[in-house]
Every structure is written in structure tokens, then in C-alpha cells.
Amino acid sequence: MHIQKVYNYYLNNNLKHAAGLAYLAHPVSQVYY
């Protein structure tokens, strides 16, 4: 079992998701939508 690989994949997805939400929630981003 490649637990470390799965953990890294899960962690990277969470970071990308959090960054995406932060970008969408940022007031400046509203200018582009």
C-alpha cells in the first residue's frame, strides 16, 4: 500500500481546493466574473 502517495495526493487536492475557494471568495476576483 502506498499510503504516503495517497496522503500526498489528498493533501495536494485539498490545498488546490482551498486556494481556489480563497480566490473565488476574494473581493478582487468579483471584477473578473
N, C-alpha and C positions, 0 to 999 in steps of 0.2 A: 504493500500500500504506500502510495506517495502522498503522505499526509502533508508534508511541507509544501509540495507543489499545489495541492488543493487549497491549503491555507493562503498561500501567496496569491492564487487566482482569486479567491474570495475577498482577500484584503484589497487587492488592486481594483476589483469591481466596485467595492464599497467606496474607495477613495474617488474613483471617477464619478460615481453616482452622487456623492456628497459635493464634489466640485461642480457638477452640472446643476444641482439644485441651488447651490450658492450663487452660481452665475445667473440662473433664471430669476432668483429672488432679489438679485441686486437691482436697485433702482435704475442705474445707468442702462442696464440691459433692456429696460422697457422702451428705450428710444428706438431700438432696432426691431421691435415687434409691433 
